[in-house]
Amino acid sequence: MSSREQELPFVPAELNRDVIGAEAVGVRGRISDPTPLPRYRDAAGEDVDFPPVDNGLDYLVSVVDGLERDEYGERPGPRKLKYAVLHLQAAAEVLLKARLEIEHWTLVTENITNKKVSREKFEKGEFTSITPEEAVRRIREIVGEEISKEEAAGLDKLTKRRNALQHYRLTTTYEEIESLTAEVLVFLMRFLHESLLPRLTPAEHDRIKDDLTYVTGGTIRIQRYVTERMEQIRPALKGKDECIVQCPRCAQDAVLVTGNGGHRAAEAAKCLFCRTTWTADALATDYVLYHLAGFFQDDVPPCPTCHRNRPVVRYVVRGTEMNAPRDSDRSPYDSVTFCFACARPAAEAPAAPAHPA
């Protein structure tokens, strides 16, 4: 690891989120320091305590470790793939049932009308649980949340592969496992962010944040996952090149800058790949820190529209430049001075005096 990578700080704590360390290389950036380590669970003598969401994320920690290529670029072997399948199916089942428990604990039990079912036995784990297929049905039809036919089919296929491994044998190709695990990982990350995380308490969020950050970083290093996820978000990015920049967190060209009400807006920009959100000022700070390393930003003029200079950054490369045809007057080496609060280029010419940043 270079001295630059060792010294690179995380985004300041006041931004209230964890990020993946990245080192600036030109204007494009790259991931250099992977992620914070997952929550340490193996201290000698500690009690076993895995609540449902913690449990599911802990399985996913194992999954991303198993699917990642090694330092030489070699893909994982059969044993790692075996446990990736087993643990990914376990993660899916636990997280689906965690959502049902949030709705009502009886939805996790097989026969709700059975007189032997009680909350006390449920808390002890002394009950017959529903199948993964039934969990999907109840989430759709009772909770009322969407799981597409394609997502349900992927979960069902994964369950069948897990059953073959658990009870007898499994013979298949690396490519089939790579494709299936990436498909289910994409679903689970969506499910986590849309169905589970918004319903957790602050204490629960704090307990899982390191594991969640680690898993998010791990998925970025699984190329098939990146391909699947980028294909999924492509329609939302289409036609918006002028407001798309590279993410300081995951290094994908997937941050959609909307401004959404100016510099005070809580979600002025969002990475559609890793789902990180920023205020305009926070994204400007991140972009300079991770893509430009503070390069020539001391005397940036204020934006002529919002009259502030804090959300303005020089040398921003947008989708317009990244995806420019070879015969056009723009190229991936071009850049603009961009205001993240107004979601548009800011003129370099002097404008009205800046408000205090």
C-alpha positions in Angstrom: 0.0 0.0 0.0 1.3 3.4 -0.9 1.9 6.2 1.6 -0.9 8.1 -0.2 -3.3 5.3 0.4 -2.4 5.0 4.0 -2.8 8.7 4.7 -6.1 9.1 2.8 -8.8 9.9 5.3 -12.5 8.9 5.3 -15.0 11.6 4.7 -15.5 13.8 7.8 -17.8 12.3 10.5 -20.1 15.3 10.2 -21.3 14.0 6.9 -22.8 11.2 8.9 -22.0 8.3 6.7 -19.4 5.7 6.0 -17.6 5.6 2.7 -15.1 3.5 0.9 -11.6 5.1 0.7 -10.6 6.1 -2.8 -7.5 7.6 -4.3 -7.7 10.2 -7.0 -6.1 9.3 -10.3 -6.6 12.1 -12.8 -10.2 13.1 -12.9 -11.7 9.6 -12.9 -10.6 8.1 -9.6 -10.3 4.5 -8.5 -11.0 2.3 -5.5 -7.7 1.8 -3.5 -8.5 1.1 0.1 -11.5 -1.3 0.2 -13.8 -0.8 3.2 -13.9 -0.7 6.9 -13.7 -4.2 8.3 -17.0 -5.9 9.2 -18.1 -5.8 12.9 -15.7 -8.0 14.8 -17.7 -10.9 16.2 -15.1 -13.4 17.4 -13.7 -11.8 20.6 -13.0 -14.6 23.1 -15.9 -15.3 25.5 -18.5 -13.1 23.9 -22.1 -14.3 23.8 -23.7 -15.3 20.5 -26.2 -12.6 19.4 -27.4 -12.4 15.8 -30.7 -10.6 15.4 -32.3 -11.2 12.0 -30.9 -8.3 10.0 -27.5 -8.7 11.6 -27.6 -12.4 10.8 -28.5 -11.8 7.2 -25.7 -9.2 6.7 -23.2 -11.5 8.4 -24.0 -14.2 5.9 -23.5 -11.6 3.1 -20.1 -10.7 4.5 -19.1 -14.3 3.9 -20.7 -14.3 0.4 -18.8 -11.3 -0.9 -15.5 -12.7 0.6 -16.2 -15.9 -1.2 -17.1 -14.4 -4.6 -14.3 -11.8 -4.8 -11.3 -12.6 -7.0 -7.9 -12.8 -5.3 -5.1 -10.4 -5.5 -3.8 -12.1 -8.7 -7.2 -11.8 -10.4 -7.9 -15.5 -10.1 -11.6 -16.3 -9.7 -12.8 -18.3 -6.7 -12.6 -22.0 -6.6 -15.3 -24.6 -6.1 -15.2 -24.6 -2.3 -15.7 -20.8 -2.1 -18.5 -21.0 -4.6 -20.2 -23.8 -2.5 -20.3 -21.7 0.6 -21.3 -18.6 -1.3 -24.4 -20.4 -2.5 -25.2 -21.8 1.0 -24.7 -18.5 2.7 -26.4 -16.4 0.1 -29.5 -18.5 0.3 -29.4 -18.3 4.1 -29.0 -14.5 3.9 -32.0 -14.2 1.5 -34.2 -16.4 3.7 -33.3 -14.6 6.9 -33.7 -11.1 5.4 -37.1 -11.9 3.8 -38.3 -13.2 7.2 -36.9 -10.2 9.0 -39.2 -8.0 6.9 -42.2 -10.2 7.7 -41.3 -10.1 11.4 -41.3 -6.3 11.3 -44.9 -6.5 9.9 -45.9 -9.1 12.5 -44.0 -12.0 14.0 -46.7 -14.5 13.3 -46.1 -14.1 9.5 -42.8 -16.0 9.9 -44.6 -19.1 11.4 -46.0 -21.8 9.2 -49.4 -22.3 10.8 -50.6 -19.1 12.4 -53.7 -20.7 13.8 -51.9 -23.5 15.6 -52.6 -23.2 19.3 -49.0 -24.2 20.1 -47.7 -21.0 18.4 -46.8 -18.4 21.0 -44.6 -15.3 21.2 -42.5 -16.9 23.9 -41.7 -19.9 21.7 -41.1 -17.7 18.7 -38.5 -15.7 20.6 -36.7 -19.0 21.5 -36.8 -20.2 17.9 -39.1 -23.1 18.9 -41.5 -22.9 15.9 -41.9 -24.2 12.4 -40.9 -21.5 9.9 -42.3 -20.9 6.5 -40.5 -21.8 3.3 -38.6 -19.2 1.3 -41.3 -19.5 -1.5 -44.0 -18.7 1.1 -42.0 -15.8 2.5 -42.0 -14.3 -1.0 -45.7 -14.8 -1.3 -46.5 -13.2 2.0 -44.3 -10.2 1.3 -46.1 -9.7 -2.0 -49.7 -10.4 -0.9 -49.8 -9.5 2.8 -47.2 -6.9 3.3 -47.8 -5.5 -0.2 -44.2 -5.0 -1.3 -43.0 -5.7 -4.8 -40.8 -8.7 -5.7 -40.7 -9.1 -9.4 -41.2 -12.5 -11.2 -37.6 -12.4 -12.2 -36.4 -11.8 -8.7 -38.6 -14.5 -7.3 -37.4 -16.9 -10.0 -33.8 -16.2 -9.0 -34.5 -16.8 -5.3 -36.3 -20.1 -6.2 -33.3 -21.2 -8.3 -30.9 -20.4 -5.6 -33.0 -22.4 -3.1 -32.8 -25.4 -5.3 -29.1 -25.1 -5.7 -28.7 -24.8 -1.9 -30.9 -27.9 -1.4 -28.8 -29.9 -3.8 -25.6 -28.9 -1.9 -27.1 -29.3 1.5 -28.8 -32.7 1.0 -26.9 -34.5 -1.7 -24.7 -33.0 -4.4 -24.4 -30.1 -6.9 -22.7 -30.2 -10.3 -22.7 -27.1 -12.4 -20.5 -24.5 -14.0 -18.6 -21.5 -12.5 -20.5 -19.2 -14.9 -23.9 -20.4 -13.8 -23.1 -19.8 -10.1 -21.5 -16.5 -10.9 -24.6 -15.3 -12.8 -27.1 -16.6 -10.2 -25.3 -15.2 -7.2 -24.9 -11.8 -8.8 -28.6 -11.7 -9.7 -29.7 -12.5 -6.1 -27.2 -10.1 -4.6 -28.6 -7.3 -6.7 -32.1 -8.1 -5.4 -31.0 -8.4 -1.8 -29.2 -5.0 -1.9 -32.3 -3.4 -3.2 -34.5 -5.2 -0.7 -32.2 -4.1 2.2 -32.2 -0.5 1.2 -35.9 -0.2 0.2 -37.7 -2.6 2.6 -35.5 -3.1 5.7 -33.1 -0.2 6.4 -35.9 2.5 6.5 -37.6 0.5 9.2 -34.7 0.0 11.6 -34.1 2.0 14.7 -31.1 4.3 15.0 -29.5 1.7 17.4 -30.1 -1.1 14.9 -28.6 1.1 12.1 -25.5 1.8 14.2 -25.0 -1.9 15.0 -25.1 -3.0 11.3 -23.3 -0.1 9.6 -19.9 -1.6 9.4 -21.2 -4.9 8.0 -23.3 -3.0 5.5 -20.4 -0.8 4.4 -18.2 -3.9 4.0 -20.8 -5.8 2.0 -21.4 -2.8 -0.3 -17.7 -2.5 -0.9 -17.5 -6.2 -1.5 -20.2 -6.2 -4.2 -18.3 -3.5 -6.1 -15.3 -5.9 -6.4 -17.6 -8.6 -7.9 -17.5 -7.8 -11.7 -20.7 -9.8 -12.5 -22.6 -7.9 -9.8 -21.4 -4.6 -11.3 -22.6 -5.6 -14.7 -26.0 -6.8 -13.4 -26.5 -3.6 -11.3 -25.4 -1.2 -14.0 -27.8 -2.9 -16.4 -30.6 -2.6 -13.9 -30.1 1.2 -13.4 -29.3 2.0 -17.1 -32.9 3.2 -17.9 -32.8 5.7 -15.0 -29.5 7.1 -16.3 -30.5 7.3 -19.9 -30.6 10.8 -21.4 -29.2 12.5 -18.3 -25.4 12.6 -19.1 -25.2 16.3 -18.4 -26.0 15.6 -14.7 -24.1 12.3 -14.2 -20.7 12.2 -12.5 -18.5 9.4 -11.2 -19.3 8.2 -7.6 -16.6 9.0 -5.0 -17.8 5.9 -3.1 -18.1 3.1 -5.7 -16.3 4.7 -8.7 -19.2 3.9 -11.0 -20.5 6.5 -13.4 -23.8 6.6 -11.7 -24.2 9.7 -9.5 -27.3 11.7 -10.7 -27.1 15.3 -9.6 -30.5 16.9 -9.4 -29.9 19.9 -7.0 -33.4 19.2 -5.5 -33.9 22.6 -4.0 -30.3 23.9 -3.7 -27.5 23.5 -1.2 -29.8 22.9 1.7 -31.5 19.9 0.1 -30.9 16.6 1.9 -30.7 14.6 -1.3 -29.2 16.9 -4.0 -27.4 13.9 -5.5 -27.7 10.1 -5.4 -25.6 7.3 -6.7 -28.0 4.9 -8.4 -25.4 2.1 -8.1 -24.5 2.1 -4.4 -27.4 4.3 -3.2 -25.3 6.9 -1.4 -26.9 10.3 -1.1 -25.3 13.7 -0.6 -26.2 17.3 0.0 -24.7 19.5 -2.7 -21.9 20.7 -0.4 -21.0 17.2 0.8 -20.8 15.9 -2.8 -18.5 18.8 -3.7 -16.3 17.9 -0.7 -16.2 14.2 -1.7 -15.5 14.9 -5.3 -12.6 17.1 -4.6 -11.2 14.8 -1.9 -11.5 11.5 -3.8 -11.2 12.4 -7.5 -9.1 15.6 -7.5 -7.2 15.4 -4.2 -7.9 19.2 -3.6 -6.3 20.1 -7.0 -6.6 23.9 -7.6 -9.8 24.5 -5.7 -8.8 27.3 -3.4 -10.0 30.2 -5.6 -13.1 28.7 -7.2 -15.5 31.6 -8.1 -19.1 31.6 -6.9 -21.9 30.1 -9.1 -23.7 32.9 -11.0 -27.0 31.2 -10.3 -26.9 30.4 -6.5 -24.0 32.9 -5.7 -22.2 30.3 -3.6 -18.8 28.7 -4.2 -18.9 25.8 -1.7 -20.8 23.5 -4.1 -18.7 24.5 -7.1 -15.9 22.2 -8.3 -13.5 22.6 -11.1 -12.5 19.7 -13.4 -15.7 17.7 -13.1 -16.1 15.0 -15.7 -19.7 14.3 -16.5 -21.4 11.6 -18.6 -21.5 14.2 -21.4 -17.7 14.0 -21.6 -17.3 10.3 -20.6 -19.7 9.1 -23.3 -18.8 11.6 -26.0 -18.4 10.1 -29.5 -14.8 10.0 -30.8 -15.6 12.5 -33.6 -17.3 15.0 -31.3 -15.7 18.2 -29.9 -15.7 16.7 -26.4 -13.7 13.8 -25.0 -13.2 11.8 -21.7 -10.3 14.1 -21.0 -12.5 17.2 -21.0 -14.1 18.7 -17.9 -16.3 21.5 -16.7 -16.6 23.7 -13.6 -19.8 22.4 -12.1 -22.2 23.5 -9.4 -23.7 20.6 -7.5 -26.4 22.7 -6.0 -27.7 24.0 -9.3 -26.9 20.7 -11.2 -25.4 22.7 -14.1 -22.0 24.0 -15.2 -20.9 27.3 -13.4 -19.3 30.0 -15.5 -15.7 30.8 -14.6 -16.2 34.5 -15.1 -16.6 36.6 -11.8 -20.2 36.9 -10.6 -22.0 38.4 -7.7 -20.2 38.2 -4.3 -20.4 34.7 -2.7 -22.6 34.1 0.3 -20.6 32.7 3.3 -20.0 29.1 2.7 
